[in-house]
């Protein structure tokens, strides 16, 4: 979660004045301060290749682009969004919501409104497919390889390694063919070090540990009742997405080594998903060219099993807006007599005071009262 003050946290749970702002940039230069919008939202989705996206409604049709250099044209123009609180003394505290490359602008040229959509800068890496076969050979660490692939597209990209102890394990040699997706390669390397990578609200490529629902810090608490922020909640508990075995395999044609694999199973006799128990036998298969040894495959399978056996609880809640939340954050959701930890899967942050704020959570680890 983006760091906010104690005052901001407390004010979120009470009636307050929200403020929102969207500025337009081109080539790193501010070209319009305060784009006049009537509606809009920022979506954060950890299941999407582009972590954040924006949708903006602008009433005046004069902002429909008629040339490639127009303010809202999709030729490298960007929108920078933020939302905050104006306190009773007139001061304001702001939270960044993201820097978005404009992908599309459309609207009625006579009456408007103008709709603008955009995505964070994973899109630039996705667009830059490999023109020639590309290898990680010569780059000893996974983080070094990630930085290489990103900076070949965006030389000035800010890349931060927020994993525990800023780890940078050795990277196996892998090669991607011409035409392959560069961002998929980046994600594969991050997965090989049991990490996640995405562009955050500050326009940084962030490498982070995968969320630990059991031991991770709680970023935000949502509760119902007096003084709580929960408006409504719905809950679903499907089997889909729950596994009790993981097979990890690696086939590295660059090294010429034989294919390798390893298996991890839930063999805890007290686990409701134990292998061969009432839940049955459900196997998940994962693979990467960067797992070149049986040990690397075993480590990946063991790590993936922890997530694979987690309950596939899906919770959708309406609550008072907290713009500082990030996908991967851990939320404590409290109902009378029950507390549970959940991972933020997605959220929609409105840019207007009357917009809907919603959260979709997954996981579901009960805590003792």
N, C-alpha and C positions, 0 to 999 in steps of 0.2 A: 504494500500500500504506500502511496505517496505520503511523505511525512507532513502531517498537519499539526497545528498547535492544539494544546489542550482546550483552549477557548473555542476553536473551530469544532472539535469533537463534541463539546457540550452544547454548542449552539445548534448543531445538526439535529438534535433531539427535541428542539423547541421551535416555536414559530419564529421565522427569521426572514430577512430579505436576501434573496439570491441574486447574483449578478452573473452574466455570461458574456463572452466576447469572442469574436472570430476575426482574425486579421488575415489579409491576403499578402502573399510573398511571391516573388519571382527571381530566380537566380540568387537567392539568399537575401534579397533586398525587400524591405517593406514597401508595398505599393498601395495598400489601402488599410488604414487603421479603423477597425470597427465596421465590418461588412454588415449592412442593415438587413437582418433576417427577421422573419416572423415566426418561424418554427424550425426545429432541428433537434438532432440527437447524435450522440456518439455511442457506438456499439463496441463492446469489448468481448471477444469470443476466443477462448483458448483452443477451441477445436478448428479454428479457421487458419489458413496459411497466412493471412494478413490479420494480425491480432486485433487491430482497431480499424473502424470505418466511421465515416461521417455522412449524414444526410442533412442538407440544409435547404430551407425554403426561403426565397427572397421575393418579396412582392413585386418590385419594380422591374418590368420587362427590359428596361434599358441595360440591364446587366447580362442579357443574353449575348454571348460572344459572337462577333461577326468576323473576327480575324484570329489568327494563331497567337497574336500577341495580346489579345484582350485579357482583361482582369481575371475572368473565370474560364479561360480556355484550358483544355487538357494537354498542354504542351510543356509541362514542367512547372506550371503554376501550383502553388501550395496554399492550404488553409491551416492556420494555427488556432486551435480552439482551447478555451479555458473556462472554468466555472468557479464561482467563489461565493463569499458571504460579505455583505456590507453590514458592519456592526452599527450599533445605535450611536456611536460617537463619530460615525462617518468614515472610519477607516475600513479598508477592504483586505481580505485575504484570498488569494487565488490558488487554484489547483490546475495544473496543465492537464489537458485531455488528449493531446496528440498533435502531431504535424502530419497533414494528409496531402498526398498528391491528388490533384483533381483528376478523376477518371471520366466523368461525364457531366455535361450541363445541358438541360433542355427546358423548354417552356413555350407558351404561346407568345409570339413576338409582339402581339398587340396588347394583350391583357395581362400576361403573366399568369401565375407566378413562375419564377425560375427555380428549378430543382437542381441542386449540385450534389454529387456524390464523390467520395474520395476514400482512399485507403492509405495506411501507413507504408513505410518505405520497404517492407518486404517485397512489395509489388515491383520495385525497381530491380531487385535481385531475381525475382521470378521471370521478369521480361528478358533479362540478359542471359539467354540460353548459351551454353558453351558452343563456341564457333569451331573449336578444334578439340580433340581428345585432351582432357585435363586430368592431371595426377596430383596427389598429395606428396609425391616423392620429394624428399629434401626438407620437409617440414616436420620436425621431430615431435611437436606437441599438437594435440587436437585444437587448442585455442589458436595456435599459430596458423594452422590450416584454415580455420574458420575466418580469421582476420584476412588471410590471403584472398580467399574467394569473395568475401564481401568488398574488400578494397579494390579489387580489380574492376568492380562496377562503381563503387562510391568511394573514391580515394580519401575523402574527408570524413567518412563515417565514424561516429563515436561508438566504440565497442567496449563493453565493460564485463569483466568476469566476476560475478557475484557468487560463485560456488564456494562451498566451505574450503577455507584455506587457499582460495583462488587456484584450485588445482588445474593442472595442464598435463594430463597423462599422455604418454606416447601415442602417436597416431599411426595406425597401420597404413601401408601404401594401398591406395585405391585409385582407379581411373574411371572417369565418366566419358561417355562417347559424345561426339559433336551432336548438338541438338538436345542434350539432356538438360533438365531443370537445375539451374545453379542453386536455388533455394532448397530444393530437395537434398542436394549434396551437403549443404550447410547443416540441415536438420539431421541428416544421417551421422555426420561427424559429432554433433552435439549428443545424439542418442548413444553413440559409441562411448562417450564419457559419462553416461547416465545423467544427462542434463537436458535442459530445455533452452530454446533461444527464440526471442521475439523482439519486436520494436516496442518500446514502452512509451508512456505519455510524454516523456522528455526527448523523444526522437533518438533514443539510444538503442543499439543492438545489445540486448542484455542476455548473458549466459547465466542460467540459474540452476540450482538443484531442483529436481522434481519435488513437488510438495509432499511433506510428511504429515499425513493427517493425524497421526498419533502423537508425535513429539513436536510438531511445528508450532510456532507462536501464533496465537489468535490475533488477527488483525482488527476484527470488528465484532461486536456483539449485537445481536438482534433479538429482541424479546417482545412478547405481547404483555398486555396488562398496563397498569398505571406506570407512566414514565418510560414505557417501551416504545420502540419504533416500528414494530410489525403491524402492518395493515391487514394482510391476508396471506394465507399459505395453503398450497396444495402439495400432495405427496404421491409419488409413484414408486413401486418396488418391483421392477421387472427382473427376469433372469438374464436378459440380454446384457452382454458386456461383462459377465462374471465368468471366470475360468478357474480351474483348479490345477492346471498344468500349463507350462510354457516350454515350447521347443524353440531354442535360438540356434540359428544356423548361419554359417559364414562361408562364402565361396569367393575367394580373392584371385581373380584371373591375372591381376598384375603381378602377384608374387609367384604364381605357378604352383602354389601349394595345393594339396588335396583339400576338398571341402571338409569342414568341421562342424560339429553340432554338440549341444548339451541340453539336458532336460531338467526342469525343476518342477516338483509336484508338492501340493499341499498335503503333507503327511501328518499334520497335527491331529491326534485322535479326538480332540475336543472341538475341532473346527467344523462348523456347519457345511463347509465346502470341501471337506477332506476327500482326497482321491479314493474313489470306490465306495464312498458312503452314500446316503440317501440322495444327495445332490447329483450323483452320477460321475461321469468322466467327461470333462469338457476341456479341450486343449486349444491353446492359442499359439500360433506360429509367428515368429518374428525373424527377420534376417537383416544382415548388413554385410557388405563387402569389407567393412572395417573390423569385423570380428575374425581375426586370422588364426586364432588358436582355440583349443578346447576350453582353456581357462577363461578367455575373453567371452566365449559363448556362455559358459556357466555363470559368470558374473552377471551378464546381461539377463539371462533367464531368471536367476535368483532375484535380481532387482525388479524385473517385470512382474514376477509372481506376487510380490507385495501389493502392487496395484491391481493385478488381475483378480485377486480374491476379495477385494474390497466390495462391500455391498453396493449394488448399482442403484442406490437411492437417488431419485431425481426429485428435487424440491424446487418449486417455483414460488417466489414470495414477492409481495409488494411491500415496500418499506419506505421510510423517509430517505431521500436521496443522499448517498455518500459518494461524491465524485472522485474521491481519492482511491477507491478500490481498484484492484488489478485482478485479472484472471490469475489463478493459482493462489490467491489469498485464502486464508483459512478463516471461516466465520463460525462463531458459536451461536447456534440458534436455540432459543429457550422457549419451551412451552411449559405450562404448569406441570410440575413433577418430572420434567424431562429436559436434559441438555444434550445437544449433539454438535459435533464438529462437522463442518462441510467445507468442501473446496469450491470456490467461485468458478463456475464453468463459463458463464456469460452474464453480461449485464448491459442494460441500456440506460444511458445517462441523458436526460433531457436538457436542452439548452434554454428552455423557457420555464417559468414558474408553474405553469399548469400542465406540463408534460408528465408522462408516466415514467416512473422509475421501477424497473423490475430486475430481479436476480434469478438466475437458474443455478442451482447448486447440485453437486454430486458427492458421492461418498456416504457419509453418515456414520460417525463413530460416537457412540453414546458415552457420556461422561457421568461420573457419580455426582449426585446432588450434594 
